[in-house]
Amino acid sequence: MEQHIVIVGGGYAGLNLVSSLQKQFTGQRGMRITLLDKETFHLRKVLLFQGAVEGTALKIPFSTYFDGTIEVIQGELSGVEQQQKRIGIKLPNGQTESLQYDRLILCLGSRVVSAAPEQGGHSLTDTDSSEMIRVQLERNVRDAQLAARVSERQRLLSVAVVGSGITGIETASVLACGLRRKAVAAGLDPTLISVTLIGSQARLLEAAPPHVSQRLEKELGELGVHILHGARAEAFRDGAVLLRDGASLPVGACVWTLGLRPNPLVQQLGLPLEGNGKLMVDERYHVKGCEHVYAIGDCAHVFDPLTGKADGMTCKEAIPQATRLAKIIKAELAGEKGPAHEAYMNLFCIGLGPEKGFIWIQKWGMNIVLTGKLGRQVRKLTWDMASLMSRKVVEHLQVEAGRK
């Protein structure tokens, strides 16, 4: 059977879906897969914080993955015509074209929430902002070398990270470790380094039991990360973070990690949406009322049909969604029903700087915590699995790093 499957979005969900479809339909003739993305590369978005300390290759060309076996089109989705089974595409040169499909999968992902420009500081949203943060921190270290007063050196070597989700925790950890290394290299006292993680919640990792949160906070404390709970930062001005309660925190830099929101493009497609701005899908990822149109990942409101529990916006949930959807499509092409969605187990993997990690797993009524180097190895494995880091891809990144 001739089938043209079009996947829109080459983030974690889309990339893993392409791989899963290739495995499900290996050797099957007549299967054509097209990936549409506005870029020519997959961005390892969850690692943006690493670029804030040192240059890190985070863009992997799609050609590195597919070798021409998958058609890749650079362009943006401009519309979905369900009756005609056709999508509109806006090309980089501004021209438009249409593309027919038999099955369409929307993996439009999410966008990082930014602080308003007038709030100051840097929002960690993309590779450019990551580089700007790195440049700012290096400038602060140089200025600290010239500062006459200890209090000014301490301010310049202090950073506030606003937003205490996983990205905020990982950003604060890598900044604490990276700044300490830079201070030592510059002949500065590393004890002047201070990183404060500011969160509005009562504790970190609220999905976990309190004792797990306490364990995580202890690990962060050992890295030199101070945590400010139940606080809301309003702005970064005149060398200080201003809090809603009127207090201020003298720092040399402020990094905003404010979470994710569904790609706003979904609101322009005329497809059914949930109240949270995500596409409305059933337990097999069909967009409601849209034949042969599916959605997974951060842009879709995916839920467990038995418990009603909604999936979070993480790659650990996008990957099994992609694997399951490939099986669903294969089953439906054979006139059968594929597997329904199942919620992922409670699992959080957090990187704590270059040498440590923190893993929490809730299974069989137990809370399992892994820390230290083993935790770091598990965290790295999850990052690599999410971006399909084969030997070929790793070699490409090594070449790119060598060029820099």
C-alpha positions in Angstrom: 0.0 0.0 0.0 1.3 3.4 -1.0 1.5 5.7 2.1 2.9 9.1 2.5 3.4 10.0 6.2 4.2 13.6 6.9 5.7 14.6 10.3 5.8 18.2 11.2 8.5 19.1 13.7 12.0 17.6 14.2 12.2 18.0 18.0 12.3 15.1 20.4 8.9 13.7 19.5 9.3 14.1 15.8 12.8 12.7 15.6 11.9 9.6 17.6 8.8 9.1 15.6 10.8 9.0 12.3 13.1 6.4 13.9 10.2 4.3 15.2 8.4 4.4 11.9 11.6 3.3 10.1 11.8 0.3 12.5 8.1 -0.6 12.1 8.2 -0.5 8.3 11.7 -1.8 7.6 11.8 -3.3 4.1 8.2 -2.3 3.3 7.8 -0.8 -0.2 5.6 2.1 -0.9 6.2 3.8 2.4 7.3 7.4 2.1 8.2 9.5 5.1 8.7 13.3 5.0 9.9 15.5 7.9 9.0 19.2 7.8 10.9 21.6 10.1 11.6 25.3 9.9 15.3 24.4 10.6 17.7 22.0 8.9 18.8 20.6 12.3 17.6 18.9 15.5 18.2 21.2 18.5 19.1 19.5 21.8 16.9 22.0 23.6 17.2 20.4 27.0 21.0 21.0 27.0 20.8 24.8 26.4 22.1 25.4 29.9 25.4 23.8 29.1 26.1 26.4 26.5 25.7 29.1 29.2 29.1 28.0 30.7 31.0 26.7 27.7 30.5 26.4 24.0 28.5 23.2 23.3 27.4 21.8 19.9 23.6 21.5 20.2 22.5 21.5 16.6 22.6 18.2 14.7 21.8 18.4 11.0 18.9 16.1 10.0 21.2 14.8 7.2 23.4 13.3 9.9 20.5 11.1 11.0 18.9 10.0 7.8 21.4 9.9 4.9 18.7 10.7 2.3 16.4 7.8 3.4 13.9 10.4 4.7 12.7 13.4 2.8 13.4 16.6 4.8 11.8 19.8 3.8 12.8 23.1 5.5 9.8 25.3 5.9 7.0 26.2 8.3 3.5 24.7 8.4 1.0 27.3 7.3 -2.2 25.4 7.3 -3.9 22.0 7.3 -6.7 21.1 4.8 -8.1 17.9 6.2 -10.6 17.1 3.5 -8.0 17.4 0.8 -5.3 15.7 3.0 -3.0 18.6 2.2 -0.8 21.0 4.2 0.5 24.4 3.3 4.2 25.2 3.7 6.0 28.5 3.9 9.5 28.2 2.5 12.5 30.1 3.8 12.4 32.3 0.7 8.9 33.4 1.5 7.2 31.3 -1.2 4.5 28.8 -0.4 3.7 25.4 -1.6 1.4 22.5 -0.7 2.1 18.9 0.2 -0.3 15.9 0.0 -0.3 13.4 2.8 -2.0 10.1 3.7 -1.3 10.5 7.4 -0.2 13.7 9.2 1.5 13.8 12.5 1.9 17.1 14.3 5.0 17.3 16.6 5.0 21.0 16.9 6.6 21.0 20.3 6.7 24.0 22.7 8.3 27.4 23.1 10.3 28.5 26.2 8.6 31.2 28.1 10.6 34.4 28.2 10.7 37.2 30.7 9.5 40.6 29.3 12.4 42.7 28.0 11.8 45.3 30.6 12.4 42.8 33.4 16.1 42.6 32.4 18.4 39.6 32.6 18.6 36.8 30.1 15.9 34.2 29.4 17.4 30.8 28.5 15.4 30.2 25.3 17.8 29.3 22.5 21.4 28.9 21.5 21.8 32.7 21.1 20.6 33.4 24.6 22.8 30.6 26.0 25.8 32.3 24.3 24.8 35.7 25.7 24.7 34.3 29.2 28.1 32.8 28.8 29.6 36.0 27.5 28.0 37.9 30.4 29.4 35.6 33.0 32.9 35.8 31.5 32.7 39.6 31.5 31.6 39.5 35.1 34.7 37.4 36.0 37.0 39.8 34.3 35.3 42.8 36.1 35.6 40.9 39.4 39.4 40.8 38.8 39.4 44.6 38.7 37.0 45.3 41.5 38.5 46.9 44.5 35.9 46.0 47.1 35.2 42.4 48.1 31.5 43.1 48.2 31.5 44.1 44.5 33.6 41.0 43.6 31.0 38.9 45.4 28.1 40.5 43.6 29.8 40.1 40.2 30.4 36.4 40.9 26.7 35.8 42.1 23.9 34.6 39.8 20.2 34.3 40.3 18.3 31.6 38.4 14.6 32.3 38.4 12.4 29.3 37.9 12.9 26.1 39.9 11.8 23.4 37.5 14.2 20.9 36.1 15.7 23.3 33.7 16.3 25.8 36.5 17.8 23.2 38.7 20.2 22.0 36.0 21.1 25.6 35.0 21.9 26.6 38.6 24.0 23.5 39.1 26.1 23.9 36.0 26.5 27.7 36.6 27.7 27.0 40.2 30.3 24.5 39.0 31.3 26.4 35.9 31.7 29.8 37.6 33.8 28.1 40.3 36.2 26.8 37.6 36.4 30.2 35.9 37.0 32.0 39.2 39.9 29.7 40.1 41.4 30.1 36.6 41.2 33.9 37.0 42.9 33.8 40.4 39.7 34.7 42.3 38.5 33.3 45.6 36.0 30.5 44.6 34.2 30.9 47.9 32.8 34.2 46.6 30.7 32.3 44.0 27.0 32.3 44.8 24.1 30.9 42.8 20.6 31.3 44.1 17.7 29.4 42.7 14.4 31.3 43.0 11.1 29.4 42.9 7.5 30.2 43.7 6.8 26.7 45.0 7.1 25.6 48.6 9.7 23.0 47.7 11.6 21.5 44.7 10.2 18.6 42.7 6.7 18.8 44.2 5.6 15.6 42.4 7.9 13.7 44.7 7.5 13.0 48.4 9.0 15.7 50.7 11.9 13.6 51.7 13.0 13.2 48.1 12.8 17.0 47.7 15.0 17.4 50.8 17.5 15.0 49.4 17.7 17.0 46.2 18.1 20.3 48.0 20.9 18.8 50.0 22.7 17.7 46.8 22.3 21.3 45.4 23.6 22.8 48.6 26.8 20.7 48.3 27.3 22.3 44.9 26.9 25.8 46.3 23.3 26.4 45.1 21.2 28.3 47.6 17.4 27.9 47.2 14.8 30.6 47.8 11.3 29.1 48.1 8.0 30.8 47.8 9.5 33.8 46.2 8.7 35.7 43.0 11.3 37.7 41.1 9.9 40.8 39.4 13.0 42.2 37.6 16.8 42.5 37.4 17.8 46.1 37.6 20.9 48.0 38.8 22.8 44.9 39.8 20.1 43.3 41.8 17.1 40.9 41.5 14.0 42.6 42.8 11.5 40.4 44.6 7.8 40.9 44.8 7.9 41.2 48.6 10.2 44.2 48.3 13.5 42.4 49.0 16.4 42.6 46.6 19.3 40.2 45.9 22.6 41.7 44.7 23.8 39.6 41.7 25.9 40.1 38.6 23.6 38.2 36.3 20.0 36.9 36.3 18.9 33.9 34.2 15.2 33.3 33.7 14.0 29.6 33.2 10.3 30.1 33.2 9.1 26.8 31.7 7.3 25.9 28.5 4.1 26.7 26.6 2.6 24.9 23.6 3.8 26.1 20.2 1.5 29.1 19.5 1.2 27.8 15.9 -1.4 25.2 17.0 -3.8 28.1 17.6 -3.6 29.1 13.9 -4.5 25.8 12.4 -8.2 25.7 13.1 -7.9 22.3 14.9 -9.6 21.5 18.2 -7.8 22.7 21.3 -8.0 22.1 25.1 -8.2 24.9 27.5 -4.4 24.7 28.0 -3.7 25.6 24.4 -2.7 22.1 23.4 -4.3 20.0 20.6 -7.2 17.8 21.6 -6.3 14.1 21.0 -7.8 10.8 21.9 -6.1 7.8 23.6 -4.4 6.9 20.3 -3.2 10.4 19.5 -5.8 11.2 16.8 -6.6 14.8 16.7 -10.3 15.0 17.6 -12.6 15.0 14.5 -9.6 14.9 12.1 -9.2 11.7 10.2 -5.6 10.5 9.7 -4.2 13.5 11.7 -2.3 12.8 14.9 -0.4 14.9 17.5 2.1 14.0 20.1 4.7 15.7 22.3 4.4 19.1 23.9 1.8 20.4 21.5 -0.8 17.7 22.4 -2.9 17.1 25.5 -2.0 13.5 25.9 -3.7 11.6 28.7 -4.1 8.2 30.2 -7.6 6.9 29.4 -7.8 4.9 32.6 -6.6 7.4 35.1 -7.1 10.7 33.2 -3.5 11.7 34.1 -2.0 14.1 31.5 1.5 13.7 30.3 4.0 16.4 31.1 6.1 18.4 28.6 9.3 16.3 28.8 11.2 14.2 26.3 10.8 11.2 28.6 7.1 11.2 27.8 7.5 12.2 24.1 9.7 9.2 23.3 7.3 6.5 24.3 4.5 8.4 22.6 6.5 8.3 19.4 7.2 4.6 19.8 3.5 3.8 20.5 2.2 6.0 17.6 4.4 4.1 15.1 2.7 0.9 16.3 -0.7 2.5 16.1 -0.2 3.6 12.5 1.1 0.1 11.5 -1.9 -1.5 13.1 -4.4 0.9 11.5 -2.9 0.3 8.1 -3.6 -3.4 8.7 -7.2 -2.6 9.7 -6.6 -3.1 13.4 -6.5 -1.0 16.5 -3.1 -0.1 18.0 -2.2 0.2 21.6 -3.9 3.0 23.7 -1.8 5.5 25.5 -0.4 4.6 29.0 1.0 7.2 31.4 4.7 7.0 32.0 5.9 6.0 35.5 6.9 8.7 37.9 10.5 9.4 36.9 12.7 12.5 37.0 16.3 12.7 35.8 18.2 15.8 36.8 21.8 16.8 35.9 23.7 18.4 38.8 26.8 19.9 37.1 29.4 17.9 35.1 29.9 15.1 37.6 26.7 14.5 39.5 23.0 13.7 38.8 19.8 13.0 40.7 17.3 10.3 39.6 14.0 9.7 41.3 11.9 6.7 40.3 8.5 5.8 42.0 7.7 2.2 41.3 6.2 -0.8 43.1 5.3 1.5 46.0 8.9 2.6 46.5 10.8 5.8 46.0 14.2 5.0 44.4 16.8 7.7 44.4 20.2 7.5 42.5 22.7 10.3 43.0 26.4 11.0 42.3 28.3 9.7 39.3 25.7 7.0 38.7 23.0 9.5 38.6 25.0 11.6 36.1 25.5 8.5 33.9 21.8 7.8 33.8 21.0 11.4 33.1 23.4 11.5 30.2 21.9 8.3 28.9 18.4 10.0 28.8 19.8 13.0 27.0 21.5 10.8 24.4 18.5 8.5 23.9 16.2 11.5 23.4 18.4 12.8 20.5 19.3 9.4 19.1 23.0 9.8 19.7 24.4 7.1 17.5 28.2 6.8 17.0 27.8 8.7 13.7 26.0 11.6 15.4 28.6 11.7 18.2 31.4 11.9 15.7 29.7 14.7 13.9 29.4 16.7 17.2 33.1 16.0 17.9 34.1 17.4 14.5 32.0 20.5 15.1 33.6 21.0 18.6 37.0 20.6 17.0 36.2 23.4 14.5 35.4 25.7 17.4 
